[in-house]
């Protein structure tokens, strides 16, 4: 039995109810027979886990409701890596144990292979790779899998929704606190952590990296054929 209410682990309670409600009320209606198309963007699991942790525990998005571990002061740059290593050592195994019991838990940390009921990659209409060149990949998905007409309003919105990251984008620290977050720009831009450029710093200890790769071993195993660059990180 997994205890979902824990005062020091706010990620426990809310996400379980959201996932279970979707599975019970919506999954039967979301099908190709009902006109749905399925797309997925794969991401290096170790990079994705780091990015999720940075956005939820350092940037403190959603008031920390999705933070795995404890809040890390955004102004104290030297504390980030030790706090991340602590989460990998203690919280990530506990999280994976909960996911194993429930199947799904929190979409920010869940293994990617459990998404959409564990649908195999060959059942998706589109499979992309996050996070470089997102605008062109989304365009290909909408043109091919979704067959959107050329006059659809979404086309004019793509450059705004998926801008090319500029120099210095993402977290470099110290970063603005909650009172000045508006200076970081729109929400979808503030969400960008630049984790791909921080891998060497946060995974300075090979043991830390190995633990994350082990936790997401099934993702690496399933996705290498569609995203072979992941082998660089998992080898």
C-alpha positions in Angstrom: 0.0 0.0 0.0 1.4 3.4 -1.0 0.7 6.3 1.3 -0.2 9.2 -0.9 -0.5 11.9 1.7 2.8 13.2 3.1 3.3 16.7 4.4 6.9 16.9 3.2 6.2 15.4 -0.2 3.5 17.5 -1.9 4.0 15.6 -5.2 2.4 12.6 -3.6 -1.3 13.6 -3.3 -2.3 15.8 -6.2 -0.8 14.0 -9.1 -2.2 10.6 -8.2 -5.7 11.9 -8.2 -5.2 13.7 -11.6 -3.7 10.6 -13.2 -6.3 8.2 -11.9 -9.2 10.5 -12.8 -7.9 10.7 -16.4 -7.5 6.9 -16.6 -11.0 6.3 -15.4 -12.9 9.0 -17.1 -11.0 9.8 -20.3 -8.9 7.0 -21.6 -11.7 5.0 -23.3 -12.7 8.1 -25.2 -9.2 9.0 -26.4 -8.8 6.7 -29.4 -8.0 6.8 -33.0 -11.5 5.6 -33.7 -12.8 8.8 -32.1 -10.5 10.9 -34.3 -7.5 11.3 -31.9 -3.9 11.3 -33.2 -1.0 10.5 -30.9 2.3 12.2 -30.8 5.2 11.9 -28.4 8.5 13.8 -27.9 11.2 11.7 -26.4 13.8 13.2 -24.1 17.0 11.9 -22.6 15.7 10.6 -19.3 18.7 12.0 -17.3 18.3 15.4 -18.8 14.6 15.3 -18.4 14.9 14.4 -14.7 17.4 17.2 -14.1 15.2 19.7 -15.9 12.1 18.7 -13.9 13.9 19.0 -10.6 15.3 22.5 -11.6 12.0 23.8 -12.6 10.0 22.5 -9.6 12.6 22.7 -6.8 14.8 25.7 -7.8 12.4 27.8 -9.9 9.7 26.7 -7.5 7.0 26.4 -10.2 3.4 25.7 -9.0 4.4 26.9 -5.5 6.5 23.7 -5.1 3.6 21.3 -5.4 5.6 19.2 -7.8 9.0 19.5 -6.1 10.7 16.1 -5.5 12.6 16.8 -2.3 13.1 20.1 -0.6 13.1 23.7 -1.9 16.5 24.9 -2.9 17.1 28.6 -2.7 17.5 30.0 -6.2 20.0 32.6 -4.9 22.3 30.0 -3.4 23.9 28.6 -6.5 26.4 26.4 -4.6 23.6 24.4 -2.9 22.0 23.2 -6.1 24.2 20.3 -7.0 24.5 18.8 -3.5 20.7 19.1 -3.2 20.2 17.3 -6.5 22.6 14.5 -5.6 20.6 14.1 -2.3 17.4 13.7 -4.3 18.9 11.1 -6.6 20.3 9.1 -3.6 17.1 9.1 -1.5 14.0 10.5 -3.2 14.3 9.0 -6.7 14.3 5.4 -5.4 11.3 6.1 -3.2 9.5 7.8 -6.2 10.2 4.9 -8.5 8.9 2.5 -5.9 5.6 4.5 -5.8 5.4 4.5 -9.5 5.9 0.8 -9.6 2.9 0.3 -7.3 0.6 2.7 -9.2 1.8 2.6 -12.8 1.7 6.4 -13.1 2.4 9.0 -10.5 3.6 12.5 -11.7 4.2 13.2 -15.4 7.3 15.3 -14.7 9.2 12.3 -13.2 7.4 9.2 -14.5 9.3 7.0 -16.9 8.3 8.0 -20.4 7.4 4.5 -21.5 4.4 4.5 -19.2 2.7 7.4 -20.9 -0.6 6.9 -22.7 -1.0 3.5 -21.0 2.4 2.2 -22.1 1.6 2.6 -25.8 4.4 1.2 -27.9 6.3 3.7 -30.1 5.0 2.2 -33.3 1.4 3.0 -32.3 2.1 6.7 -32.2 1.4 8.8 -35.3 4.4 11.0 -34.6 7.6 10.6 -32.5 9.9 13.5 -32.0 13.0 14.2 -29.9 13.1 17.0 -27.4 14.3 19.7 -27.2 16.3 21.0 -30.2 14.5 22.1 -33.3 11.1 21.9 -31.7 9.3 24.3 -34.0 10.2 22.3 -37.1 9.3 19.0 -35.4 5.9 20.4 -34.2 5.2 21.7 -37.7 6.0 18.2 -39.2 3.7 16.6 -36.6 0.8 19.0 -37.3 1.2 18.7 -41.1 1.6 15.0 -41.2 -0.1 13.3 -38.2 -2.8 15.9 -37.7 -3.2 17.1 -41.3 -4.0 20.6 -40.3 -5.0 23.0 -43.1 -2.6 25.7 -44.1 -5.0 28.4 -43.0 -5.2 27.1 -39.4 -4.3 29.9 -36.9 -1.8 27.6 -35.1 0.8 28.2 -37.8 1.3 31.8 -36.9 1.7 30.9 -33.3 4.5 28.4 -33.6 7.4 30.9 -33.6 6.1 32.4 -30.3 5.4 29.0 -28.7 8.6 27.4 -29.8 11.3 30.1 -30.1 14.9 29.2 -30.7 16.8 29.5 -27.4 18.9 32.5 -27.3 22.4 32.9 -25.8 22.2 32.5 -22.0 18.7 31.0 -22.0 17.8 28.7 -19.2 19.1 28.7 -15.6 22.6 30.0 -15.1 22.1 31.5 -11.6 21.6 33.2 -9.4 18.1 33.5 -10.8 15.3 35.8 -9.9 13.1 35.0 -6.9 9.3 34.8 -7.0 9.0 38.6 -6.7 10.9 39.3 -9.9 10.0 36.2 -12.0 8.0 38.4 -14.4 11.3 39.7 -15.6 12.1 36.2 -17.0 9.4 36.5 -19.6 6.3 34.5 -20.5 5.6 31.3 -18.6 6.5 29.0 -21.4 10.0 30.7 -21.7 10.6 30.8 -17.9 9.9 27.0 -17.9 13.1 26.5 -20.0 15.9 25.4 -17.6 18.7 24.9 -20.1 19.3 21.4 -18.5 21.1 20.2 -21.6 23.9 22.6 -20.9 24.1 21.7 -17.2 24.5 17.9 -17.4 28.2 17.9 -16.7 27.8 20.1 -13.7 25.0 18.2 -12.0 26.2 14.8 -13.0 29.8 15.6 -11.8 29.8 12.3 -9.9 29.4 9.3 -12.3 27.6 7.4 -9.5 24.8 10.0 -9.5 24.4 9.6 -13.3 24.5 5.8 -13.0 21.7 5.9 -10.5 19.4 8.0 -12.7 20.2 5.8 -15.8 19.4 2.8 -13.7 16.1 4.3 -12.5 15.1 5.0 -16.1 16.7 2.0 -17.7 13.5 0.9 -19.5 13.2 4.2 -21.2 16.7 4.0 -22.5 16.2 0.4 -23.6 13.0 1.2 -25.5 13.9 4.5 -27.1 17.5 4.0 -28.4 16.2 2.9 -31.7 14.2 6.1 -32.2 16.7 8.4 -30.5 20.2 6.9 -30.9 21.9 10.0 -29.4 20.6 8.8 -26.0 23.3 6.0 -26.2 25.9 8.6 -25.5 24.4 9.3 -22.1 23.5 5.7 -21.2 26.7 4.0 -22.2 
